Every structure is written in C-alpha cells, then in structure tokens.
Amino acid sequence: MSERGEVLWTPPDDVWSSTAAGRFASAHGHDTYAALHHWSVTDLDGFWGAVADDLDVMWHRRPDAVLARGPDGIPGTRWFPGGELSYAEHALRHAEVDPDGVAVTARSQTRAGTTLTWTELVDAVAACAAGLRRLGVGRGDRVVAFAPNVPETLVAMLATASLGAVWSSCAPEFGVRAVVDRFAQLDPTVLVAVDGYRYGERAIDRREHVAAIRDQLPTLRHVVAIPYLDDGLPDATLWGDLLAGPTEPLSFTPVPFDHPLYVLFSSGTTGLPKAIVHSHGGITLEHLKVLTLHQDLTPADRFCWFTTTGWMMWNYLVSGLLTGASIVLFDGDPGHPDLGTLWRTAEETGTTVFGTSAPFLLACRKAGIEPPRGSLRWVGSTGAPLPAAGFRWVDEALGVPVSSISGGTDVCTAFVGSSPLVPVRAGEIPCRLLGCAVEAFDPDGRPLPPGVTGELVVTEPMPSMPVGFWGDEDGARYRDAYFSVFPGVWRHGDWVTFTDDGACTISGRSDATLNRGGVRLGTSDLYTVVESLPEVDDSLVVHLTSDDDPTGMGELVLFVRPVPDVHVDDDLRARIAGALRAELSPRHVPDRIEEVPAVPRTLSGKKLEVPVKRILEGAPAERAASRDSLVDPAALEWYEAHRHR
C-alpha cells in the first residue's frame, strides 16, 4: 500500500464510557477495537446474542438459538430460529419514552417543511395500517411505492411492516420500464404513488407514468395517491382518505425472524434487477448494531442521509428511528439553487450526523462551498470511494470526522466503515465493522496479507444477508450471485486493500479493474487523479482487451466531461496524461482521451463502467444497460454512436 494518509481524528479519552460502542466493549471484557472485532467474528453466537440482549430486541417469541448453520457455509444459515418480532415495533418504541419529542423533520423544495412528534408518527402509522387493512392488505402481501423521500412514504413503509406485509419502493425519477421490471416480480396488491415531483425549478408530471405502471401490474387491486404537484391521480384512493377511516390503536403483527420486511433491487444495469429480500429480524439486528455501535446514534441525535427512496440508504436512514434518534428527510435537488442547500438544511434542522455520497462531497470541494458548521459531529460518505482530498475538505470545512462506509444493497448495510473507537485517516475506511468477517482473497481463494489488493469477501454469515431473491424458490440464483466464485464464501465484487491495523481502501469494482501488462489498478485511483484537475467535471475509464493481445496491455480509453466552457484539447490531454504518469504509473496513461457530453450513472450515482465497455465491444446499448435505471436515459447514446464512428 502507498504511504498512508494523515490522522485527522482520534477518539477522545473518555470514549470507553461516553459511547455505546465503548460501553458495549467494556461490558464484554474488551479494551481494544481489534479484540472486540475478533470476538464478533469468531463467536457469532456470543456476539449476536449480546447485540440482541444489550440493544434490547423485543421478542414476541424468544428464539431457540442464535443461529443454525447451513450445510454449505454461509448459504442456508438461519438466524434466531423460532424467534418472532416486528421491525415496525422497534422503529416506533421511542414514542413511549418521549411522546412529544420530534421523530421526523421533513424539508422539501416543493412543500412546506413539517415535523412529526413520536406520537404523531405513531398515530399516522396506525391510521395508514387501518387504511391498508381495509384495502385487504395482510401478512405477506406486497405494497409498493413510486414516491419521493417524504413523510407519507415513511408512514406507508412502517404501516406495511406493522401488518407483516412486504414493502418495496422506487423513486419517481425511475422510468416506467425500470419500475415495472422491479415491481412486476413481486405481484403487488397496492401501489402508493405521487402524481409528479419537483427537481429544482422543474415540475415533472408523472401521471402518465403511473397509468402505464398500473396497466402492467395485473395483480394491483388499489392505487393510493399522494397529492404532490396537483390533486392526485385518477381512479385512486387519496392519501387523506386512506388515513381518514376508523382507526384502532397501533398493533404489530409478530413474524418469524426471517419473514420478508422489504425487497431491495440491484441496479439492473444489465438484465432483470435482482429482487433482494431482507428480513424483519436481519434488518432490525444489523441496523441496531451499525447505527448504535458505529454511527453512535442516540435519542439526542438528528440523523440525515441524502438519498432517494430507490437507494438502500433510504432504508438505512429510516432505521435511525430504531435508536430513538430523530430522522431528517430531504426532498429535492441537492444542487438547487447551489451545492450549499444540504448543508444549510443540516444547520437549520439541527442535524448532528449527516450522510451523503462521495461524489457530492468532492463536488462541494471543487466548487469551493463553505458550509456552516452547525451542530454536525460526523459526516457520512458512501456510494463510491472517497479520496483523501475529500476527507481533508470535510475536516477543514466542518472540523468533524468522516464516517466513510462501504457495503451495498445486497446486505443493506456496510461491511467496512468507521467506529468511535478507532482513528480516522485521510483516504481510508477505518475498520471492518463488528460481525463482518471481511478479507481480501486472491483468485484461488486464499487470504492476502495487508498491503495487497484482492477480492472483498465475507467468510462468516451476517444476519442481514438476504433471505434470498424473490421468486428464486430453490436459491440457485442467490447462490450463483454471491457464492459461485468462492464456494461457501460471499464474494462482493469490490477490490479491497487492508492495512496492518485493519483499515482499508476500496478501489472500485473487481469486474472493472484496469490490468495493464500485469499492473492492476482500481478505477477509483484513476478518477481521483483525473477529477482533481479543475477543468474536469466527471470521467469514466474503460479497458478494452482481447485474448489475442500478446502484450496484455489492451486499449485504455478515458472519457472526460469537462466543466462548462472548457473543451478537451491537446493541452488538457497532456496534463491528464502527465498527472496519471506521475501519480499512478506509465502503464495507466490512457491510449485515448475523449470528450463526452455525459458520464452515464445509475440513479444511485454509480458509474456504468462495465456497460460502457460492453457497448464499445459491440453490444447494443439497450442490452448493455437498462436505460430507465440511469440518471440520464440518453447518456449511453453517445457511446453507441462513438463505437460506430
């Protein structure tokens, strides 16, 4: 590993008594994070049993054991067999402690800001659950939403969970095909939808989209309309009417630990999106662990993560309620009227832990944003690797540490991230998370020593690993997705490099690695160099290879979107090449540097490296990626035309 970044933050002297992680470690006889983590991955019964007990999981029926291992390693492992509980009950239990405290603060660029006390949130969930029950929704039925990050969506999700029904959501930015590809797999009975949404100054009507979606979901019995731009949708139950009927006190349907809570979907850049089933128990336990022992959330916190309802970070944000923290919902364009919008929202709402994406932090740095410090004590980052410059910008601009985390939709949490018990270094993810047995493997499935880059794998089961894929009755697709490369071991698809003390860096997807003549490099390393140049707004690199190339070099093509009023000329090409030669290696200087109008990204912000590579190798754009899963559905057209040129 190259020279490590400087230490930007160290735990305070009283960390063992002032944080939940410190108290948890001390209670179980551990005085270092390394010892605590070792226990968490070598004694799964002891650690996860302690998490359930110490963080007060409420059982309707106590489990017979902590886990029952499957015959093939991780696949088939059952957690807390016999146990019954309810996620929604955990999310709303703080209402008994602080009924008049603020549970939800919502800010929108379209609607007036609102707050809900814990009592108001419970009452709204009870009314929604009663309304859904009148529509025939019961345990196991599917309720889906085409709606933004607003209180109604949160209420509908918690009401669905309280009934033992199954939830799934898509952001209204999704196109019809992307929504149908996801929801049609679930045979839903109720669709909750908005008539449109606003992004910055643009009002975007979605009534035709909703009509097309409902036409292609034959199992739908009801549509519930959340009025947003106008008065709602035709032939739909209005949200207000759903909540206006007779209401009983909120009750919770107890379900088995592995009962489906919600279905999240993979990006769907190629093929049908994977319908990833997460359970009541797995999410309750994992999110209690990560948000309490790693994000250090308490009832005194206000927790905000910028996200849409189509990204797993929305589910992560909602689970802030499990800790008794107040959550902050933001609905709108984070760049309107400027990149300071989210920072001002954080200050105005008293947010203490604020999360966003790595590209957003880097964009703020490049734009020279000077955010108000407000009440923040941590800034979270995910979605892409955050280079050292991003850590330093947060430190200099806000004076708080970065909680950089990496995981995925597949587990609805992180494998590696921060802890209040370990220091934060510029450019590094500080530690493996508790209960996450993460290693770097070589191609033959052998653990690699510190400093050597390998495949990120998880060698022991975690409660929030999926129950399976919806409709995958024999589990074949699930096993093929994660366990086909290293039998019995979860392969995540990222390149990771660990240090001696357990910190790590993620250097991109392993299927998009740049292997030039035997020198392997993650794409994120290249982007860090290229996008640090002031003329570069965004970039994407593709390594084109062929089996009959004796050199192993292939062709490295760098696509650059410059900032406004700048073009990629020979001078800029030379400076990009010089920077890459000096900071990475001569072998990773691109053979071609092309100007592009857009870098294609998924709706969760990930660059489409592999689909672009497939297009350049001859695949039609419509087969390389689902256009409706992209921020800009037309972004791939330039690459297809470029291939023909």
C-alpha positions in Angstrom: 0.0 0.0 0.0 1.2 3.5 -0.7 2.1 6.0 2.1 -0.9 6.3 4.4 -2.9 9.4 4.9 -2.5 11.6 8.0 -4.6 11.0 11.1 -7.5 13.6 11.0 -9.4 12.5 14.1 -8.6 10.3 17.2 -11.1 9.0 19.8 -11.5 11.1 22.9 -10.1 9.9 26.2 -13.5 9.1 27.6 -14.6 7.1 24.5 -15.0 3.8 26.5 -17.6 5.4 28.8 -19.1 8.1 26.6 -20.1 5.9 23.6 -22.3 2.9 23.2 -19.5 1.1 21.4 -17.1 1.7 24.3 -19.6 0.6 26.9 -20.5 -2.5 24.9 -16.9 -3.4 24.5 -16.1 -2.9 28.2 -19.2 -4.9 29.3 -17.9 -7.9 27.4 -14.3 -7.7 28.5 -12.6 -6.0 25.5 -10.4 -3.0 25.8 -9.4 -2.6 22.1 -11.4 -2.4 19.0 -9.3 -5.2 17.5 -10.2 -7.5 20.4 -13.9 -6.6 20.1 -13.9 -7.3 16.4 -12.1 -10.6 16.8 -14.8 -11.7 19.3 -17.5 -10.5 17.0 -16.5 -12.8 14.1 -15.2 -15.8 16.0 -18.0 -16.2 18.4 -21.1 -15.4 16.4 -23.5 -16.9 19.0 -21.9 -14.8 21.8 -21.6 -11.6 19.8 -25.0 -11.5 18.1 -26.7 -12.8 21.2 -25.2 -9.9 23.1 -26.3 -7.4 20.5 -29.9 -8.7 20.7 -29.8 -8.5 24.6 -27.8 -5.3 25.1 -29.7 -3.3 22.4 -33.0 -4.6 23.7 -34.5 -6.6 20.8 -38.2 -7.1 21.7 -39.2 -10.7 21.1 -42.8 -11.8 20.8 -41.4 -15.3 20.9 -37.9 -15.9 22.1 -35.7 -17.8 19.6 -34.5 -21.3 20.2 -30.9 -20.4 19.3 -28.8 -17.6 17.8 -28.0 -19.3 14.5 -28.3 -22.7 12.8 -25.6 -23.0 10.1 -26.4 -24.3 6.6 -24.6 -27.3 5.2 -22.8 -25.2 2.5 -21.1 -22.5 4.6 -22.9 -19.2 4.6 -25.9 -20.1 2.3 -28.7 -21.6 4.2 -27.7 -20.2 7.6 -30.7 -19.4 9.7 -30.6 -16.7 12.4 -32.5 -16.8 15.6 -34.8 -19.7 14.6 -38.1 -19.7 16.3 -37.9 -16.1 17.2 -40.7 -13.7 16.4 -40.6 -9.9 16.3 -41.6 -6.8 14.4 -39.3 -4.2 12.8 -42.0 -1.5 13.0 -42.4 -2.0 16.7 -38.7 -1.3 17.2 -38.9 1.7 15.0 -41.7 3.3 17.0 -40.9 2.2 20.5 -39.3 5.5 21.5 -42.8 7.0 21.4 -43.3 5.5 24.9 -40.2 7.3 26.2 -40.6 10.7 24.6 -44.1 11.1 23.1 -43.8 14.8 22.4 -40.2 14.7 21.1 -39.6 15.2 17.4 -39.4 11.9 15.4 -39.3 13.3 11.9 -38.3 16.6 10.3 -39.1 16.9 6.6 -37.7 19.5 4.2 -38.8 19.9 0.6 -38.2 22.3 -2.3 -41.9 21.9 -3.2 -43.8 21.7 0.0 -43.8 23.4 3.4 -41.4 21.9 6.0 -43.1 19.6 8.5 -42.3 17.9 11.7 -43.9 14.8 13.4 -43.6 14.1 17.0 -43.3 10.5 18.0 -47.0 10.4 19.0 -48.0 12.0 15.6 -45.9 9.4 13.8 -47.4 6.5 15.7 -50.9 7.9 15.0 -50.2 8.3 11.3 -48.8 4.8 11.0 -51.9 3.4 12.9 -54.3 5.3 10.5 -52.4 4.1 7.5 -52.3 0.5 8.7 -56.0 0.6 9.3 -56.5 2.0 5.8 -54.3 -0.7 4.2 -56.2 -3.3 6.2 -59.4 -2.0 4.7 -57.9 -2.4 1.3 -57.3 -6.1 2.0 -53.6 -5.9 2.9 -52.5 -8.6 5.3 -49.4 -10.6 6.3 -47.2 -11.4 3.2 -49.0 -9.1 0.8 -46.8 -6.7 -1.2 -47.2 -2.9 -1.0 -45.1 -0.9 -3.4 -44.4 2.8 -3.7 -43.5 5.2 -6.5 -42.8 8.1 -4.3 -40.2 10.5 -3.0 -38.5 10.9 0.3 -41.5 12.5 2.1 -43.3 11.6 5.4 -46.1 9.8 3.6 -43.7 7.3 2.1 -42.1 6.7 5.6 -45.5 6.2 7.2 -46.7 3.8 4.5 -43.5 1.7 4.9 -43.9 1.4 8.7 -47.6 0.7 8.3 -46.9 -2.1 5.8 -44.2 -3.6 8.2 -46.6 -3.4 11.1 -49.1 -5.7 9.2 -46.4 -8.2 8.3 -46.8 -7.2 4.7 -43.8 -6.7 2.4 -42.6 -3.3 1.2 -40.7 -2.1 -1.9 -40.1 1.4 -3.3 -38.8 3.2 -6.4 -38.0 6.9 -6.7 -40.3 8.8 -9.0 -37.2 9.6 -11.2 -37.4 6.0 -12.4 -38.8 5.3 -15.8 -41.7 3.0 -16.4 -39.6 0.1 -17.6 -37.4 0.3 -14.6 -40.3 0.3 -12.2 -42.2 -2.5 -13.9 -39.0 -4.6 -14.1 -38.9 -4.4 -10.4 -42.4 -4.4 -9.1 -43.8 -7.0 -11.5 -41.6 -9.6 -9.9 -43.5 -9.1 -6.6 -47.1 -9.3 -7.7 -48.1 -6.3 -5.6 -51.6 -5.6 -4.4 -51.3 -1.9 -3.5 -49.4 0.9 -5.2 -48.7 4.1 -3.4 -47.8 6.8 -5.9 -47.3 10.6 -6.4 -48.7 12.5 -9.4 -45.3 14.0 -10.0 -42.4 15.6 -8.3 -40.2 18.7 -8.4 -36.5 18.8 -9.0 -35.0 22.2 -8.5 -37.2 24.5 -10.5 -38.7 21.8 -12.8 -42.1 20.3 -12.1 -42.2 16.8 -13.6 -45.6 15.3 -14.2 -45.7 11.5 -13.5 -49.4 10.8 -14.1 -48.8 9.1 -17.4 -46.0 7.0 -15.8 -48.3 5.9 -13.0 -51.0 4.9 -15.5 -48.5 2.8 -17.5 -47.2 1.2 -14.4 -50.6 0.2 -13.1 -51.5 -1.2 -16.5 -48.5 -3.5 -16.4 -49.1 -4.8 -12.8 -52.1 -7.0 -13.2 -52.2 -8.0 -9.5 -52.8 -4.5 -8.3 -56.1 -4.1 -6.5 -55.7 -0.5 -5.4 -53.7 2.7 -6.0 -53.2 5.2 -3.2 -52.4 8.7 -4.5 -50.2 11.1 -2.6 -51.1 14.6 -4.0 -47.8 16.4 -4.7 -47.9 18.6 -7.8 -51.7 18.6 -8.1 -54.7 16.9 -6.7 -53.7 13.3 -7.1 -54.3 10.5 -9.6 -57.5 9.3 -11.4 -59.2 6.2 -10.1 -57.1 6.2 -6.9 -57.7 6.4 -3.2 -56.4 9.7 -1.9 -53.9 9.6 0.9 -56.0 11.7 3.1 -59.0 9.3 2.6 -56.9 6.3 3.4 -56.0 7.7 6.8 -59.4 9.2 7.5 -61.3 5.9 8.2 -61.8 4.3 11.6 -58.5 3.8 13.4 -57.6 1.3 16.2 -54.6 1.6 18.4 -51.5 0.6 16.5 -50.7 -3.1 16.9 -47.8 -5.1 15.4 -48.1 -8.5 13.7 -45.3 -10.7 15.1 -43.5 -12.5 12.3 -40.6 -15.0 12.2 -37.0 -13.5 12.3 -36.6 -14.3 8.5 -40.0 -13.1 7.4 -39.6 -10.6 4.5 -39.6 -7.0 5.6 -38.8 -5.3 2.2 -37.4 -6.1 -1.2 -34.5 -4.0 -2.5 -33.3 -4.2 -6.1 -29.9 -4.3 -7.7 -29.2 -1.5 -10.2 -30.4 -3.5 -13.1 -27.8 -2.1 -15.4 -27.9 -5.5 -17.2 -30.7 -8.0 -17.2 -33.6 -8.0 -14.8 -32.8 -6.4 -11.4 -32.2 -8.9 -8.6 -35.1 -8.8 -6.1 -33.2 -9.0 -2.8 -35.3 -10.0 0.1 -34.4 -8.6 3.6 -36.0 -9.8 6.8 -37.6 -8.2 9.8 -35.0 -9.7 12.1 -31.9 -9.3 10.0 -32.5 -5.6 9.4 -33.6 -4.9 13.0 -30.5 -6.6 14.4 -28.0 -5.3 11.9 -29.2 -1.7 11.8 -29.4 -1.6 15.6 -25.8 -2.7 15.6 -24.4 -0.4 13.0 -26.3 2.7 13.9 -25.8 2.3 17.6 -22.2 0.9 17.8 -20.7 2.5 14.7 -22.7 5.6 13.8 -23.1 6.2 17.6 -26.7 7.4 17.2 -28.6 8.2 20.4 -32.1 9.7 21.1 -30.3 13.1 21.3 -29.3 12.9 17.6 -30.9 14.2 14.4 -29.8 11.9 11.6 -30.0 12.8 7.9 -28.7 11.0 4.8 -29.3 12.4 1.4 -31.0 9.7 -0.6 -33.9 8.8 -2.7 -36.4 6.0 -2.0 -34.8 3.9 -4.7 -31.4 3.6 -2.9 -30.7 1.4 0.2 -29.6 4.4 2.1 -33.2 5.4 2.5 -33.9 2.2 4.4 -30.7 2.9 6.4 -31.9 6.4 7.2 -35.4 5.2 8.3 -33.7 2.8 10.7 -32.3 5.8 12.6 -35.7 5.5 14.4 -34.6 2.2 15.9 -32.1 4.1 18.1 -34.6 6.7 19.2 -32.9 9.3 17.0 -34.9 11.9 15.1 -34.6 11.5 11.3 -34.4 14.3 8.7 -36.0 13.8 5.3 -34.9 15.9 2.3 -36.9 16.0 -0.9 -35.5 17.9 -3.8 -32.4 18.7 -5.9 -29.3 18.9 -3.7 -27.7 21.2 -6.2 -30.5 23.8 -6.3 -30.1 26.7 -6.0 -26.5 25.7 -5.2 -24.4 22.9 -3.6 -24.8 24.6 -0.2 -28.5 23.5 0.0 -28.0 20.3 2.0 -25.5 22.0 4.4 -28.0 24.8 5.1 -30.7 22.2 5.6 -28.5 20.3 8.1 -27.8 23.5 10.0 -31.5 24.6 10.1 -32.7 21.2 11.2 -30.1 20.7 13.9 -28.7 17.6 12.2 -25.8 16.0 14.1 -25.0 13.1 11.8 -25.3 13.9 8.1 -24.6 11.5 5.3 -24.2 11.9 1.5 -22.3 10.5 -1.4 -18.6 10.7 -2.1 -19.2 12.5 -5.5 -21.3 15.1 -3.7 -18.5 15.9 -1.2 -15.9 16.1 -4.0 -18.2 18.4 -6.0 -18.6 20.7 -2.9 -14.8 20.8 -2.5 -14.3 21.6 -6.2 -17.0 24.4 -6.1 -15.4 26.0 -3.0 -18.5 25.6 -0.9 -18.1 26.9 2.7 -20.8 25.0 4.7 -22.0 26.3 8.0 -20.6 24.1 10.8 -23.9 24.0 12.7 -24.4 21.0 15.1 -22.7 18.4 13.0 -20.4 15.9 14.7 -19.9 13.3 11.9 -20.3 13.4 8.1 -21.1 10.1 6.4 -19.9 9.2 2.9 -20.7 6.2 0.7 -21.7 5.3 -2.9 -18.1 5.5 -4.2 -14.6 5.6 -2.7 -13.8 8.9 -1.1 -10.2 10.0 -1.8 -8.0 11.6 0.8 -8.8 15.1 -0.5 -12.5 14.6 0.3 -11.6 13.7 3.9 -9.4 16.7 4.2 -12.1 19.0 2.8 -14.6 17.9 5.4 -12.0 18.3 8.2 -11.1 21.8 7.1 -14.5 23.0 6.2 -16.5 21.5 9.1 -14.0 20.3 11.7 -15.6 16.9 12.0 -14.5 13.4 11.1 -15.7 11.5 8.0 -17.6 8.2 8.5 -16.8 6.5 5.2 -18.7 3.3 4.8 -18.8 0.6 2.1 -21.3 -2.2 1.7 -24.3 -2.5 -0.5 -27.9 -3.1 -1.3 -27.2 -6.8 -1.0 -26.9 -6.6 2.8 -28.5 -3.2 3.3 -25.6 -2.1 5.4 -21.8 -1.7 5.3 -19.0 -4.3 5.7 -16.4 -1.7 6.5 -16.7 1.7 7.9 -16.0 3.8 11.0 -16.1 3.3 14.7 -15.9 5.9 17.5 -13.2 3.6 19.0 -10.7 4.0 16.1 -8.9 6.9 14.4 -9.8 8.4 11.1 -7.1 8.7 8.4 -7.4 10.7 5.2 -8.4 8.4 2.4 -9.0 5.3 4.5 -12.0 3.4 5.7 -11.1 2.9 9.4 -12.1 -0.6 10.2 -14.0 -3.8 9.5 -17.4 -3.5 11.1 -18.4 -5.6 14.0 -19.8 -9.0 13.0 -18.3 -8.6 9.5 -15.6 -11.2 8.7 -14.2 -9.4 5.8 -11.0 -10.4 4.0 -9.1 -9.8 0.7 -8.8 -13.0 -1.3 -6.6 -13.9 -4.3 -8.1 -15.6 -7.3 -7.5 -19.0 -5.7 -9.5 -18.1 -2.6 -6.5 -17.6 -0.3 -6.4 -14.6 2.2 -4.0 -11.9 1.2 -1.7 -10.1 3.6 -2.0 -6.4 4.4 -1.0 -4.1 1.6 -2.1 -6.5 -1.2 -5.2 -5.8 -3.2 -7.8 -8.6 -3.6 -11.4 -9.5 -3.9 -13.5 -8.3 -1.0 -15.1 -11.4 0.6 -17.1 -12.2 3.8 -16.2 -15.5 5.3 -18.9 -15.8 8.0 -22.6 -15.2 7.8 -24.3 -11.9 8.8 -28.0 -11.6 9.9 -28.7 -9.0 7.1 -27.5 -11.2 4.3 -30.6 -11.7 2.1 -33.2 -14.3 2.9 -32.9 -14.9 -0.8 -34.2 -13.5 -4.1 -37.9 -13.1 -4.6 -39.2 -16.0 -6.8 -35.9 -17.9 -6.6 -37.5 -20.9 -4.9 -34.5 -23.2 -4.9 -32.0 -20.5 -4.1 -30.0 -21.2 -7.3 -29.8 -17.5 -8.4 -28.9 -16.4 -4.9 -26.0 -18.9 -4.6 -24.8 -18.1 -8.1 -24.8 -14.3 -7.4 -22.5 -14.4 -4.3 -21.1 -17.9 -3.8 -20.1 -19.3 -7.2 -16.6 -18.0 -7.2 -15.5 -19.0 -3.7 -17.9 -21.8 -2.6 -19.4 -21.0 0.8 -17.8 -17.6 0.9 -19.6 -14.3 0.0 -17.8 -12.5 -2.9 -19.0 -8.9 -3.1 -17.3 -7.8 -6.3 -15.1 -5.0 -4.9 -11.3 -4.6 -4.8 -10.1 -4.0 -1.3 -6.7 -3.4 0.3 -6.3 -3.8 4.1 -3.6 -2.3 6.3 -1.9 -3.9 9.3 -4.3 -2.2 11.7 -7.5 -3.2 9.8 -8.2 0.0 7.9 -8.8 -0.4 4.2 -9.3 1.3 0.9 -11.8 0.3 -1.8 -10.5 0.8 -5.3 -13.5 0.0 -7.5 -15.4 -2.9 -8.8 -13.3 -6.0 -9.4 -15.0 -6.6 -12.8 -13.8 -3.2 -14.0 -10.2 -3.4 -12.9 -7.5 -1.9 -15.1 -4.9 -4.7 -15.6 -2.3 -3.3 -17.9 0.5 -5.7 -18.6 0.2 -7.3 -15.2 -0.1 -4.0 -13.2 -3.5 -3.9 -11.7 -5.3 -0.7 -10.6 -8.7 0.1 -9.4 -10.7 2.7 -11.4 -11.2 4.9 -8.3 -7.5 5.6 -8.2 -7.6 6.9 -11.7 -10.7 9.0 -11.1 -9.0 10.6 -8.0 -6.2 11.9 -10.2 -8.2 13.0 -13.2 -11.1 14.6 -11.4 -8.7 16.7 -9.2 -7.9 18.8 -12.3 -10.1 21.9 -12.2 -11.1 21.6 -15.9 -12.6 18.1 -15.3 -16.2 17.7 -14.1 -16.5 13.9 -14.4 -14.8 11.0 -16.0 -15.1 7.3 -16.9 -12.4 4.9 -17.9 -12.7 1.6 -19.9 -10.1 -1.0 -20.5 -10.7 -2.8 -23.8 -8.9 -6.2 -24.0 -8.7 -9.1 -26.4 -7.5 -12.7 -26.0 -5.0 -12.4 -28.9 -3.2 -9.4 -27.4 0.3 -10.7 -26.5 1.2 -7.6 -24.5 -1.7 -7.8 -22.1 -2.0 -4.0 -22.4 -5.2 -3.7 -24.4 -6.5 -0.2 -25.0 -7.3 2.2 -22.2 -9.9 4.8 -23.1 -10.6 7.7 -20.8 -13.9 9.7 -21.3 -13.9 13.1 -19.8 -16.7 15.5 -19.3 -15.2 19.0 -18.8 -16.6 21.8 -16.8 -18.8 24.3 -18.6 -17.0 26.4 -21.3 -14.0 24.1 -21.3 -13.1 21.5 -24.0 -10.7 18.6 -24.1 -7.9 19.8 -26.2 -4.3 18.6 -26.6 -3.1 20.7 -23.7 -5.6 19.2 -21.3 -4.9 15.7 -22.6 -1.2 16.2 -22.0 -1.8 17.4 -18.4 -4.1 14.5 -17.7 -1.5 12.0 -19.1 1.2 13.7 -17.1 -0.7 13.6 -13.9 -1.5 9.9 -14.3 2.0 9.0 -15.3 3.4 10.8 -12.2 0.8 9.7 -9.6 -0.1 6.2 -10.8 2.0 4.5 -13.4 3.1 5.0 -17.0 1.1 1.9 -17.9 -2.1 3.6 -16.8 -1.8 6.6 -19.1 -4.8 6.3 -21.5 -4.3 5.5 -25.1 -7.1 7.8 -26.0 -8.8 10.7 -24.1 -12.2 11.6 -25.5 -14.6 14.4 -24.5 -18.1 13.3 -23.7 -21.3 15.1 -23.1 -22.2 12.9 -20.1 -20.9 10.1 -17.9 -23.7 7.5 -17.5 -24.7 6.8 -13.9 -27.3 4.8 -12.2 -30.0 6.5 -10.2 -27.9 5.8 -7.1 -24.9 7.6 -8.6 -22.7 4.7 -9.7 -20.7 5.0 -13.0 -21.5 2.4 -15.7 -18.0 1.3 -16.5 -18.9 -2.3 -17.5 -22.0 -1.5 -19.6 -20.0 1.2 -21.5 -17.2 -1.4 -22.1 -19.8 -3.8 -23.4 -21.2 -1.2 -25.8 -17.7 -0.4 -27.1 -17.2 -4.1 -27.6 -20.3 -4.4 -29.8 -23.3 -4.9 -27.5 -26.4 -2.8 -28.3 -27.0 -0.1 -25.7 -30.4 -1.5 -24.8 -28.8 -4.8 -23.9 -25.8 -3.4 -22.1 -27.9 -1.4 -19.6 -31.5 -0.6 -18.7 -31.9 3.0 -19.7 -34.7 3.5 -17.1 -32.1 2.8 -14.3 -30.0 5.7 -15.4 -30.0 9.4 -14.2 -30.0 10.4 -17.9 -31.5 7.6 -20.1 -30.0 9.2 -23.2 -26.4 9.2 -21.7 -25.5 5.9 -23.5 -26.4 7.1 -27.0 -23.1 9.0 -27.4 -21.1 5.8 -26.6 -23.0 3.7 -29.1 -22.6 6.4 -31.8 -18.9 6.7 -30.9 -18.4 2.9 -31.4 -19.9 3.2 -34.9 -17.6 6.1 -35.7 
